[in-house]
Amino acid sequence: MDKVDCYVVPQTTGTSRNIFQGGSPLSSSLPLLGVQLVLIVSVTRVLYFVFKPLKQPRVVSEIMGGIILGPSLLCRYEGFKQLVFPARGEPVLNTVATFGLMYVIFLIGVRMDPMQAVRSGKKGVTIGLSGFLLALALTAAGCSGDALSEEEDMSMRFTFLFALTATLSVTSFAVLSPILSELSLLNSDLGRIAMSASMTTDGIAWLIMVGYVLAEAYLVSPATSLWAFISVAALVAFILLVVRPIALLVIERTPAGSPVDEAYVFFFLLIVLLVGLYSDIIGTNSFHGALMLGLAIPDGPPLGTALGEKIEAMVTGLILPLYYTMTGLSTDMWEVHWGRLQLVLLLGWFGKFAGVLASSLLLEIPALDAVSLSLFMNSKGIVEVITFSFFLTNKLIDKHMFSALVFSSVALTAVSVPVASLLYDPARRYAVYKRRTVQHLKADADLRILACIHDESHVQGTLSLLEASYATPNTPVALCLLQLVEIAGRSAPVFIPHKLRRSASSRIGPTSSANAQSTDSDRIINAFLQYEQRHPEGAVSMQSFTTISPYSSMHDEVCRLAVDKRTSLILLHYHKRHMLAGGMRAAMGLRVVNRKVLEVAPCSVGVFVDRNAGSVGLSAFIMQDHSVSSSSGGRPSGLGFHAAVAALFFGGGDDREALAYVTRMARHPGSKAAVIRFLPTRGIKDDPADRRVDNKAIEEVKSLSARSKYMNLQVQEELVGDMEKIVEVLRGLDKAGYDLVIVGMRHRWYPVMSANGLSDWSECPELGVIGDLLASSDFDTPYSVLIMKQQDQGGLNAAVPGAQDVWHGDDGAGAPAPERTMTTAVSSRYRQ
């Protein structure tokens, strides 16, 4: 073998390896490796962005990048091959790719939660087993007897054929998790079932791997098989009895919210190398050892997150595409011959499809969702690539058969995943055909609010808004609290229902004497629990949940919970936070959640812009005991709460929703409410039918206010001819001393705004023209803002500004509503 230099410094040796002296720096391994990495990453990234609109997973683009660079296309030209991918560079490239892949597999293990398959119930386990067993039976039948005798490029040993059929029948968590994450389906119902099913087949695959090692050892001698079993058992014992206790001790010694010490992180990274070495020695290969080690490390913060941060960027972003590309470089499409092997692959695909589909339908999963799940479960990826490479390295198959296996797997994945993503629409589950709005609540119904909290800064504003909502035993509030936590250090999303401890000793003050050591989540829950306990019995009921998931799919959890709890209002926080020192801080992940919730929400949505700086804004009041006095007729006295609330009424369903909410707030003894109606000046035409509906809503509020001695609400009108006049009125609200301004999100039918086309200049068009203006940092006002979007009925209304806004009430005059009626609508056609 020729000598290969890693790197030569020309200035020292004078070997003329620079281009100015007629040499080539690519004759050294290090510059060659750099060129190869840059070319590989560039090609795979370009292909990924090209294929992304077609819903192709990243694995397809990365293997296709290798196929393009390899002997199938560019490497067919000898000049390109000798310059960029010469034979002397293969060992270096393979070593780097395999070394990095070991850490990729370790990270996959760290982010897996083996207990998820158990927690998900029987659905995932049943679907995983049925798909695996039917696929295994069909592929085994295809490989039995002399079926593959004509295939001269592969081994006919029973152990190999069984390993091949098992590989074609398994759907691995490591394959499915990144695909579902790219499609933002991790939090969907289908995603959870698929993850659970894949973990079930992963457990089976691990047992098959152990059996394969023992069977191969038995072919040598029974004693060798015994020693192999003892060696594997020793590895498992070391990981469970030594490494895992150390990991738990590290987590225990790390203070809450603090990062893990660097020394501990590097200790575990070194353990990966030692376990990989031992695994290669006993014949299980380093990847299986790294996976077992990763499974022993608790997922999530602090240790799982710290390990992910150290490994993710370099290894996952650079090394994994390199490994996939190396697979493509070993694939020659021109040498793929079509034979019985492709029939076996199709049998495996059909068996898994039929098994998953049948069990899904028996478990009452909708037909389209069952088809999508069956297609997703046929995805191929890193596990299959590693296994086929293992077969090739051990000469169980040759390069012709390897090319056929890789190309067929990529083709099946490239077809299955896009079709599955097109068939599955998670928003279908959120289609609600009953009115779930504040406006259409029944007189005796409780106001069900799903409050989404991102961090502790959202607590005070949310409590203020809930207090303004006026919870009493006659007009109760059912609060569903959902804490939004970005996933870190784990792959599968987690949904946590909290068990609340309601005791006499915790009615006021902290629930635990060790409050200083409580977590952020505990403090948030405790604040809302105290809010519940300060009110009379039956006025407030609270449930608390936490979702740990990617921002891209977090909206699925929000909407699913809103459907399950039949909420009338989802309360979100504006993604920009007003800082005490001035300025704003943006959380773009939260904006992603807000926009997706607004698109598919099954009920009304409110986006709360909390300006809590200084002593102004709705959040400025200090919560005190809300005692019930006899002089108030059994109504909470509201001591400690004083708020001036204004509803801006331009017209349309969203503004009528805001009107209904401010009408409820006007009942609070500490609230002073006003409705400011904006009417276009003469000469500006508007929609007469829409104007009639708005007039009826306003008249009903006036009538309700006049009849109720407990309601403090006034209605005033402003004539406006352009946006300049509207802005002047909005700035005047500051002088009026309002703490909260409520406005609808969409105003398509308001002629003044539609004539100006200001939505083109919006920073956040999802908030609407007025909402975006009030939320902007340039609009410096002290009051908080609640921007409301009414539930889209039957999917007729778009979730973005300018969507159609149709009032479904009839035009006939309705009877005056009783005092406790929350609706401002005349018709009860859509009431729940």
C-alpha positions in Angstrom: 0.0 0.0 0.0 1.3 3.5 -0.9 2.3 5.8 1.9 -0.4 8.4 2.7 0.5 11.7 4.4 -2.0 13.2 6.7 -0.6 16.7 6.2 2.6 18.3 5.0 3.7 21.9 5.6 5.4 23.1 2.4 7.3 25.9 4.1 9.2 23.4 6.3 9.7 20.5 3.9 9.8 22.2 0.5 7.9 19.3 -1.1 6.2 21.5 -3.6 2.6 20.6 -2.6 1.1 23.9 -3.4 -0.4 24.9 -6.7 2.2 27.6 -7.3 4.9 25.0 -7.4 2.9 22.6 -9.6 1.9 20.4 -6.7 -1.5 19.4 -5.4 -2.5 19.9 -1.7 -5.1 17.1 -2.2 -2.3 14.6 -2.1 -2.5 14.9 1.7 -5.3 13.4 3.6 -6.3 16.4 5.7 -6.9 18.9 2.7 -8.6 16.0 0.8 -10.9 15.4 3.8 -11.8 19.1 4.0 -12.7 19.2 0.3 -14.8 16.1 0.6 -16.7 17.3 3.6 -17.5 20.7 2.0 -18.6 19.1 -1.2 -20.8 16.5 0.6 -22.5 19.0 3.0 -23.1 21.4 0.1 -24.6 18.8 -2.2 -26.8 17.3 0.5 -28.0 20.7 1.7 -29.0 21.8 -1.7 -30.8 18.5 -2.3 -32.6 18.8 1.0 -34.0 22.3 0.2 -35.0 21.1 -3.3 -36.8 18.0 -2.0 -38.3 19.7 1.1 -41.4 21.0 -0.6 -42.0 17.4 -1.8 -42.1 16.3 1.9 -38.9 14.2 1.4 -37.1 13.3 4.7 -33.5 14.4 5.1 -32.2 10.8 4.9 -33.4 10.6 1.2 -31.5 13.8 0.2 -28.3 12.7 2.0 -28.2 9.3 0.5 -29.2 10.7 -2.9 -26.3 13.2 -2.5 -23.9 10.2 -2.1 -25.4 8.5 -5.1 -24.9 11.6 -7.2 -21.3 12.0 -6.1 -20.6 8.3 -6.3 -20.2 5.8 -9.2 -23.8 6.2 -10.2 -23.0 9.7 -11.7 -20.0 11.9 -11.0 -17.5 9.2 -10.0 -18.1 7.5 -13.3 -15.7 10.1 -14.6 -12.3 8.9 -13.7 -10.8 12.4 -13.4 -13.3 13.5 -10.8 -13.0 10.3 -8.9 -9.2 10.4 -8.7 -9.2 14.1 -7.7 -12.0 14.2 -5.1 -12.7 10.6 -4.0 -9.5 8.6 -4.7 -9.2 5.1 -3.2 -6.5 6.3 -0.7 -9.0 8.7 0.9 -11.7 6.0 1.6 -10.2 4.7 4.9 -10.0 8.2 6.3 -13.5 9.1 5.2 -14.9 5.9 6.5 -13.1 6.2 9.9 -14.4 9.8 10.5 -17.9 8.8 9.5 -18.0 5.7 11.6 -16.5 7.4 14.6 -19.0 10.2 14.5 -21.9 7.7 13.9 -21.1 6.0 17.2 -21.9 9.3 19.0 -25.0 9.8 16.9 -26.3 6.4 18.0 -25.4 7.2 21.6 -27.3 10.5 21.4 -30.3 8.7 19.9 -30.3 6.3 22.9 -30.0 9.3 25.3 -33.1 10.9 23.8 -35.2 7.7 23.8 -37.5 7.0 26.6 -38.0 3.2 26.7 -41.0 3.5 29.0 -43.0 5.5 26.5 -44.1 2.3 24.8 -45.6 1.2 28.2 -47.2 4.6 29.0 -48.8 4.8 25.5 -51.0 1.8 26.3 -51.9 -1.1 24.1 -52.3 0.7 20.8 -48.6 1.3 20.1 -47.6 -2.2 21.2 -50.3 -3.9 19.3 -49.6 -2.0 16.1 -45.9 -2.4 16.3 -46.2 -6.2 16.9 -48.7 -6.8 14.2 -46.7 -4.9 11.6 -43.5 -6.6 12.5 -44.9 -10.2 12.7 -46.8 -10.1 9.3 -43.8 -8.5 7.6 -41.5 -11.1 9.1 -43.7 -13.9 8.0 -44.0 -12.7 4.4 -40.2 -11.9 4.0 -39.3 -15.2 5.6 -41.5 -17.0 3.1 -39.9 -15.0 0.3 -36.4 -16.1 1.5 -37.3 -19.7 2.3 -36.2 -22.8 0.3 -34.6 -22.0 -3.0 -36.4 -18.7 -3.5 -33.1 -16.7 -3.4 -30.8 -19.4 -4.8 -30.4 -17.5 -8.0 -29.0 -14.6 -6.0 -25.3 -15.3 -6.2 -24.2 -12.1 -4.5 -25.4 -13.0 -1.0 -24.9 -15.6 1.7 -27.5 -18.4 2.1 -26.7 -19.0 5.8 -29.8 -19.2 7.9 -28.6 -16.7 10.5 -28.0 -14.1 7.8 -31.3 -14.6 6.1 -33.1 -14.3 9.4 -31.2 -11.1 10.2 -32.1 -9.7 6.8 -35.8 -10.5 7.1 -35.9 -9.0 10.6 -34.2 -5.8 9.4 -36.8 -5.4 6.7 -39.6 -6.0 9.2 -38.4 -3.5 11.9 -39.3 0.2 12.1 -36.8 1.9 14.4 -37.4 4.8 16.7 -34.1 6.3 15.4 -35.6 6.3 11.8 -39.1 7.5 12.6 -38.3 10.2 15.1 -36.4 12.6 12.8 -38.9 12.1 10.0 -41.9 13.0 12.2 -39.9 15.9 13.7 -39.2 17.3 10.2 -42.9 17.1 9.4 -43.9 18.6 12.8 -45.9 15.6 13.7 -44.2 14.5 16.9 -47.1 15.8 19.1 -49.9 14.6 16.9 -51.9 11.5 17.9 -50.5 9.6 14.9 -47.0 10.6 15.9 -47.3 9.3 19.4 -48.7 6.0 18.3 -46.0 5.6 15.7 -43.2 6.4 18.3 -44.6 3.9 20.7 -44.9 1.2 17.9 -41.4 1.9 16.8 -40.0 1.5 20.3 -41.8 -1.9 20.5 -40.1 -3.1 17.4 -36.8 -1.7 18.6 -37.0 -3.9 21.7 -37.6 -6.9 19.4 -34.7 -5.9 17.2 -32.3 -5.7 20.1 -33.2 -9.2 21.2 -32.7 -10.4 17.6 -29.3 -8.8 17.6 -28.3 -10.6 20.8 -29.6 -13.9 19.3 -27.6 -13.3 16.1 -24.4 -12.8 18.0 -25.0 -15.9 20.1 -25.9 -18.0 17.0 -22.8 -16.9 15.1 -20.7 -17.8 18.1 -22.4 -21.2 18.3 -21.3 -21.9 14.8 -17.8 -21.8 16.2 -18.5 -23.9 19.3 -21.0 -24.1 22.1 -18.4 -22.8 24.5 -17.9 -19.8 22.4 -21.6 -19.1 22.4 -21.6 -19.3 26.2 -18.7 -16.9 26.5 -20.5 -14.5 24.1 -23.6 -14.6 26.3 -21.5 -13.9 29.4 -19.7 -11.0 27.6 -23.0 -9.4 26.6 -24.5 -9.8 30.1 -21.3 -8.2 31.5 -21.8 -5.2 29.3 -25.4 -4.8 30.3 -24.5 -5.2 34.0 -21.7 -2.6 33.7 -24.1 -0.1 32.1 -27.0 -0.6 34.5 -25.0 -1.1 37.7 -22.1 1.3 37.2 -22.8 3.9 34.5 -26.5 4.6 35.3 -26.0 5.2 39.1 -23.2 7.6 38.2 -25.5 9.4 35.8 -28.2 9.7 38.5 -25.6 10.9 41.0 -24.5 13.6 38.6 -28.1 14.8 38.1 -28.6 14.8 41.8 -25.5 17.0 42.4 -26.4 19.5 39.7 -28.5 22.3 41.1 -31.9 23.0 39.4 -31.4 25.3 36.5 -27.6 25.0 36.4 -25.6 23.4 33.7 -23.8 20.1 34.2 -20.1 20.4 35.0 -17.9 20.0 31.9 -15.9 17.2 33.6 -18.9 15.0 33.9 -19.9 15.5 30.3 -16.5 14.6 29.0 -16.4 11.6 31.3 -19.5 10.1 29.6 -18.1 11.0 26.2 -15.1 8.9 27.0 -17.2 6.1 28.3 -18.8 5.9 24.9 -15.4 5.1 23.4 -14.7 2.4 26.0 -18.1 0.7 25.6 -17.7 0.9 21.8 -14.3 -0.8 22.0 -15.6 -3.5 24.3 -18.6 -4.1 22.0 -16.4 -4.6 19.0 -14.2 -7.0 21.0 -17.2 -9.3 21.9 -18.7 -9.0 18.4 -21.8 -6.9 18.9 -20.3 -3.9 17.2 -19.8 -0.4 18.7 -23.1 0.9 17.6 -25.1 -1.5 19.7 -22.9 -0.7 22.7 -23.4 3.0 22.2 -27.1 2.6 22.0 -27.3 0.6 25.2 -25.2 3.2 27.0 -27.4 6.0 25.7 -30.5 4.3 26.9 -29.1 4.1 30.5 -28.6 7.9 30.6 -31.8 9.7 31.8 -33.2 11.9 29.0 -33.9 15.5 29.3 -32.2 18.2 31.4 -29.7 18.5 32.9 -27.4 15.6 31.7 -29.2 14.5 28.5 -29.5 18.2 27.4 -25.8 18.8 28.1 -24.7 15.7 26.2 -26.9 16.7 23.3 -25.5 20.2 23.2 -21.9 18.8 22.9 -22.7 16.3 20.2 -25.6 17.8 18.2 -24.0 20.5 16.0 -20.9 18.8 14.8 -21.8 15.2 14.8 -25.5 15.4 13.7 -25.0 18.3 11.3 -21.8 17.1 9.7 -20.9 13.5 10.5 -24.3 11.9 9.9 -24.7 13.4 6.4 -21.2 12.1 5.8 -22.1 8.6 6.8 -25.2 8.6 4.6 -23.2 10.0 1.7 -20.6 7.2 2.2 -23.5 4.8 1.7 -24.4 6.5 -1.5 -20.8 6.5 -2.7 -20.8 2.7 -2.3 -24.1 2.4 -4.3 -23.9 2.0 -8.1 -27.3 2.2 -9.6 -26.0 0.9 -13.0 -25.1 -2.4 -11.4 -28.4 -3.0 -9.7 -30.1 -6.1 -11.1 -33.7 -6.8 -10.5 -34.5 -10.2 -9.1 -36.1 -12.0 -6.2 -34.6 -9.7 -3.6 -36.8 -6.8 -4.8 -39.8 -9.1 -4.4 -38.7 -9.8 -0.8 -38.4 -6.1 -0.1 -41.9 -5.5 -1.6 -43.3 -8.4 0.5 -41.8 -6.8 3.6 -43.3 -3.4 2.7 -46.7 -4.9 2.0 -46.7 -7.1 5.2 -45.9 -4.1 7.4 -48.5 -2.0 5.6 -51.2 -4.6 5.9 -50.3 -5.5 9.5 -50.3 -1.9 10.8 -53.4 -1.0 8.8 -55.5 -4.0 10.0 -54.6 -3.5 13.7 -55.1 0.3 13.4 -58.6 -0.2 12.0 -59.4 -2.8 14.7 -58.3 -0.2 17.3 -60.8 2.3 15.7 -58.2 4.6 14.2 -59.8 6.6 11.3 -59.1 5.0 7.9 -57.0 7.8 6.4 -55.0 8.1 9.6 -54.5 4.3 9.6 -53.2 4.4 6.0 -50.8 7.2 6.9 -49.5 5.3 9.9 -48.9 2.2 7.8 -46.9 4.3 5.3 -44.9 6.0 8.0 -44.1 2.6 9.6 -42.5 1.6 6.3 -39.8 4.3 6.5 -36.2 3.3 6.2 -33.2 5.2 7.5 -30.1 5.0 9.6 -30.7 1.5 11.1 -31.1 -0.1 7.8 -28.1 1.7 6.4 -25.9 0.5 9.3 -27.2 -3.1 8.9 -26.6 -3.2 5.2 -23.1 -1.8 5.7 -22.5 -4.5 8.3 -23.5 -7.2 5.9 -21.2 -5.7 3.2 -18.2 -5.4 5.6 -18.6 -9.0 6.7 -18.9 -10.1 3.1 -22.4 -11.5 3.6 -23.4 -9.5 0.5 -21.4 -7.9 -2.3 -21.6 -4.3 -3.7 -24.2 -5.3 -6.2 -26.6 -6.6 -3.6 -25.7 -3.7 -1.3 -26.6 -1.2 -4.1 -29.9 -3.0 -4.6 -30.8 -2.9 -0.9 -29.9 0.8 -0.4 -31.6 2.0 -3.6 -34.8 0.0 -3.0 -35.0 1.2 0.6 -34.5 4.9 -0.4 -37.1 4.5 -3.2 -39.7 3.0 -0.7 -39.1 5.8 1.8 -39.2 8.5 -0.9 -42.7 7.3 -1.9 -44.1 6.3 1.5 -43.3 9.4 3.6 -44.7 12.1 1.2 -47.9 10.2 0.6 -48.4 9.6 4.3 -47.9 13.3 5.1 -50.4 14.3 2.4 -53.0 11.9 3.7 -52.7 12.9 7.4 -54.0 16.2 8.6 -53.7 16.6 12.4 -56.0 19.6 12.2 -58.9 17.2 11.3 -59.2 16.2 14.9 -59.7 19.8 15.9 -62.6 20.4 13.6 -65.4 21.4 16.1 -68.9 21.9 14.7 -70.3 23.5 17.8 -69.8 27.1 18.9 -67.1 27.3 21.5 -66.8 31.0 22.1 -67.3 33.5 24.9 -70.1 35.1 22.9 -72.1 31.9 22.5 -71.8 30.6 26.1 -75.0 29.4 27.7 -76.3 31.3 30.7 -75.5 28.6 33.2 -72.2 27.4 31.5 -68.8 28.0 33.1 -66.1 29.9 31.1 -63.5 27.3 30.2 -60.1 28.9 29.6 -56.9 27.2 28.4 -54.1 29.4 29.6 -50.7 28.7 28.0 -47.7 29.8 30.1 -44.2 29.8 28.6 -42.3 31.0 31.7 -42.7 32.8 35.0 -43.0 36.2 33.4 -46.4 35.2 32.0 -47.9 34.3 35.4 -48.8 37.8 36.8 -50.4 38.9 33.6 -52.4 35.7 33.2 -53.6 35.9 36.8 -54.7 39.5 36.2 -56.7 38.6 33.2 -58.3 35.7 35.0 -59.3 38.0 37.9 -60.8 40.5 35.5 -62.8 37.6 34.0 -64.9 37.7 37.2 -65.2 34.2 38.6 -68.1 33.5 41.0 -70.1 30.5 41.9 -72.8 31.8 39.5 -70.4 32.6 36.7 -67.5 30.1 37.3 -64.2 29.9 35.5 -62.7 26.5 34.7 -59.0 27.0 34.2 -56.8 24.6 32.3 -53.2 25.6 32.8 -50.7 24.4 30.2 -47.0 25.1 30.6 -45.1 25.2 27.3 -41.6 23.8 27.6 -39.3 23.4 24.6 -37.9 19.9 24.2 -34.2 19.4 25.0 -32.2 16.3 25.5 -34.9 13.9 24.4 -36.6 13.0 21.0 -40.1 12.0 22.0 -42.4 14.7 23.3 -43.8 14.4 26.9 -47.2 15.4 28.2 -47.5 15.6 32.0 -50.8 15.9 33.8 -50.1 17.3 37.3 -51.8 16.1 40.5 -52.7 19.2 42.5 -52.4 19.0 46.3 -55.3 21.0 47.8 -55.0 21.2 51.6 -56.1 23.6 54.2 -52.5 24.5 55.0 -51.9 25.5 51.5 -54.8 27.8 51.0 -52.6 30.9 51.4 -48.9 31.0 50.8 -46.5 28.4 49.5 -47.6 24.8 49.3 -44.3 23.6 50.6 -41.9 24.8 53.3 -39.1 24.0 50.8 -40.4 26.6 48.4 -36.9 28.0 47.9 -35.9 24.7 46.3 -39.0 24.3 44.2 -38.8 24.3 40.4 -40.1 26.9 38.1 -43.0 24.6 37.2 -43.9 24.2 40.9 -43.9 27.9 41.5 -46.1 28.5 38.5 -48.6 25.9 39.6 -48.6 27.2 43.1 -49.4 30.7 42.0 -52.5 29.5 40.1 -53.5 27.1 42.9 -53.5 30.1 45.3 -55.7 32.0 42.8 -58.2 29.1 42.9 -58.2 28.9 46.7 -58.7 32.6 47.2 -62.1 32.4 45.6 -65.3 31.0 47.0 -65.9 27.3 46.5 -67.2 26.6 43.1 -66.0 29.8 41.6 -62.7 28.6 40.1 -61.6 25.0 39.2 -58.1 24.4 38.0 -56.3 21.6 36.1 -52.6 21.8 35.3 -50.5 20.2 32.5 -47.1 20.5 31.0 -46.1 19.7 27.4 -42.4 19.2 26.6 -42.2 19.3 22.8 -40.7 21.1 19.8 -42.1 24.5 19.0 -42.9 23.3 15.5 -45.5 20.8 16.8 -46.4 22.3 20.2 -49.7 23.6 18.8 -51.0 20.1 18.4 -50.9 19.6 22.2 -52.6 23.0 22.8 -55.4 22.2 20.4 -55.8 18.6 21.5 -56.2 19.8 25.1 -58.7 22.5 24.0 -60.8 19.8 22.3 -60.6 17.4 25.2 -61.5 20.0 27.8 -64.1 21.8 25.6 -62.6 25.2 26.3 -64.2 28.4 25.0 -61.0 30.5 25.0 -57.3 29.7 24.5 -55.2 32.4 26.1 -51.7 32.9 24.5 -49.0 35.4 25.3 -47.5 37.7 22.7 -44.0 36.4 21.7 -42.4 39.8 22.4 -41.9 40.7 26.1 -41.9 44.3 27.2 -38.8 44.8 29.4 -38.8 46.9 32.6 -35.7 48.8 31.3 -37.5 49.5 28.0 -37.4 47.7 24.7 -38.7 44.2 23.9 -37.3 40.7 23.8 -38.7 38.3 21.2 -39.1 34.5 21.6 -39.5 33.4 18.0 -40.4 29.8 19.0 -43.4 31.1 20.8 -44.5 33.0 17.7 -44.5 29.8 15.8 -46.8 28.2 18.4 -49.1 31.2 18.4 -49.4 31.3 14.6 -50.2 27.6 14.3 -52.7 27.7 17.1 -54.5 30.6 15.4 -54.7 28.5 12.2 -56.4 25.4 13.6 -57.8 26.4 17.1 -61.1 24.6 17.9 -62.3 27.6 19.9 -61.7 31.3 20.3 -58.2 32.6 20.9 -56.8 35.6 22.7 -53.3 36.9 22.3 -52.3 38.8 25.4 -49.7 41.7 25.1 -48.7 42.3 28.7 -47.2 45.7 29.4 -46.3 45.3 33.1 -43.6 47.9 33.5 -43.8 50.2 36.5 -47.2 50.7 38.1 -49.4 50.7 35.0 -51.0 48.0 33.0 -53.4 45.3 34.0 -50.7 43.3 35.8 -49.8 46.1 38.2 -52.4 45.2 40.9 -51.5 43.2 43.9 -53.7 40.1 44.6 -55.4 40.2 47.9 -58.0 38.1 49.6 -61.3 38.1 47.7 -63.7 37.7 50.6 -67.4 37.4 50.2 -69.3 40.1 52.1 -73.0 40.0 53.1 -73.5 43.6 51.8 -72.6 42.6 48.3 -75.3 40.0 48.0 -72.9 37.0 47.9 -70.7 38.6 45.3 -66.9 38.7 45.8 -66.0 42.1 47.1 -63.0 42.3 44.7 -60.8 44.1 47.2 -57.3 44.8 45.8 -58.4 44.7 42.2 -59.2 47.8 40.2 -59.0 47.8 36.4 -60.3 50.0 33.6 -61.1 48.0 30.5 -62.0 49.2 27.1 -63.2 47.2 24.1 -62.5 48.7 20.6 -65.5 47.8 18.4 -65.0 48.2 14.6 -67.4 45.4 13.7 -67.3 41.7 12.8 -67.2 38.4 14.7 -63.9 39.0 16.4 -65.0 42.3 17.8 -68.2 40.8 19.0 -66.2 38.2 20.8 -64.2 41.0 22.4 -67.5 42.7 23.3 -68.8 39.6 25.0 -65.6 39.3 27.1 -65.6 42.9 28.2 -69.3 42.5 29.1 -68.4 39.8 31.5 -65.5 41.8 32.9 -67.9 44.8 33.5 -69.7 42.7 36.2 -66.6 42.7 38.4 -67.0 45.2 41.3 -63.4 46.5 40.7 -63.8 47.0 37.0 -64.8 50.0 35.0 -65.6 49.0 31.4 -66.2 51.0 28.2 -67.0 50.0 24.6 -65.7 52.4 22.0 -67.4 52.0 18.7 -65.7 53.3 15.6 -68.2 54.4 12.9 -67.1 55.5 9.4 -67.9 59.1 8.6 -70.5 59.9 6.0 -69.4 59.2 2.4 -67.7 56.0 3.4 -69.8 52.9 2.5 -69.9 49.8 4.6 -71.8 46.5 4.5 -75.4 47.2 5.6 -76.0 43.5 6.7 -72.9 43.5 8.8 -73.8 46.8 10.3 -77.2 45.5 11.4 -75.7 42.6 13.2 -73.2 44.9 14.9 -76.0 47.3 15.9 -78.0 44.5 17.5 -74.9 43.4 19.5 -74.3 46.9 20.8 -77.9 47.5 21.6 -78.1 44.3 23.6 -75.1 45.3 25.6 -76.6 48.7 26.3 -79.8 47.1 27.4 -78.0 44.6 29.6 -76.0 47.5 31.3 -79.1 49.5 31.9 -80.9 46.7 33.6 -78.0 45.5 35.8 -77.1 47.4 38.9 -73.8 45.5 39.1 -72.5 46.3 35.7 -70.3 49.3 35.2 -70.2 49.7 31.4 -70.5 52.7 29.0 -70.7 52.8 25.2 -69.3 55.7 23.2 -69.0 56.3 19.5 -66.2 57.8 17.5 -66.6 58.9 13.9 -63.4 58.2 11.9 -62.6 58.8 8.2 -59.1 57.4 8.0 -56.4 55.5 10.0 -54.9 58.8 11.2 -58.1 59.5 13.2 -58.2 55.9 14.5 -54.6 56.2 15.7 -55.4 59.5 17.4 -58.3 57.9 19.3 -56.1 54.9 20.3 -53.4 57.2 21.7 -56.1 59.1 23.7 -56.8 55.9 25.6 -53.6 56.4 27.5 -54.9 59.7 29.0 -58.1 58.0 29.9 -56.2 55.7 32.2 -57.2 52.3 30.8 -55.3 49.2 32.1 -56.5 46.8 29.4 -57.7 47.3 25.8 -59.5 44.4 24.0 -59.9 44.3 20.3 -60.8 41.8 17.6 -58.2 40.4 15.3 -59.9 40.6 11.8 -61.7 43.6 10.4 -62.2 42.8 6.7 -65.5 44.5 6.5 -64.4 47.8 8.1 -64.1 50.2 5.1 -61.6 52.6 6.7 -58.9 50.0 7.2 -59.5 48.0 4.0 -59.0 51.2 2.0 -55.6 51.9 3.5 -54.1 48.4 3.0 -52.0 48.7 6.2 -51.7 45.0 6.6 -48.8 45.1 4.1 -46.8 47.1 6.7 -47.6 44.9 9.7 -44.8 43.3 11.8 -47.1 40.6 13.0 -49.9 40.3 10.4 -51.4 37.4 12.3 -52.6 40.0 14.9 -54.5 42.0 12.4 -54.0 45.7 11.6 -55.2 47.2 14.9 -53.7 44.4 17.0 -50.4 44.7 15.4 -50.4 48.5 15.9 -51.3 48.2 19.6 -48.7 45.5 20.1 -45.9 47.3 18.3 -43.0 48.7 20.4 -43.4 51.9 18.3 -46.8 52.4 19.8 -45.7 53.4 23.3 -48.7 53.0 25.5 -48.9 51.8 29.1 -52.0 49.6 28.8 -52.0 45.9 28.1 -53.8 44.6 25.0 -55.9 41.4 24.4 -56.4 40.6 20.7 -59.2 38.2 20.2 -60.0 35.9 17.3 -63.4 34.2 17.3 -63.7 30.5 16.6 -63.9 29.7 12.9 -67.1 27.8 12.3 -66.8 24.8 10.1 -63.5 26.0 8.6 -65.2 28.7 6.6 -63.1 31.5 8.0 -59.4 31.8 7.5 -57.2 32.3 10.5 -55.3 35.3 9.1 -56.3 38.9 8.9 -58.7 39.6 6.1 -60.5 36.3 6.5 -64.3 36.1 5.9 -66.3 37.2 8.9 -69.9 36.1 8.7 -72.4 36.5 11.5 -74.6 33.5 11.8 -77.4 35.0 13.8 -80.8 35.7 12.1 -82.0 39.3 11.5 -85.1 39.1 13.7 -85.2 41.0 16.9 -84.6 39.0 20.0 -85.9 39.3 23.5 -83.8 41.0 26.0 -81.3 38.6 27.7 -81.5 37.8 31.4 -78.9 39.4 33.7 -76.6 36.4 33.8 -76.6 35.7 30.1 -73.1 36.0 28.6 -74.1 36.1 25.0 -74.4 39.2 22.9 -75.9 37.3 20.0 -79.6 37.4 19.2 -79.8 33.9 17.9 -79.0 30.8 20.0 -78.6 28.6 16.9 -75.0 27.7 17.6 -75.0 27.6 21.3 -73.7 24.5 23.1 
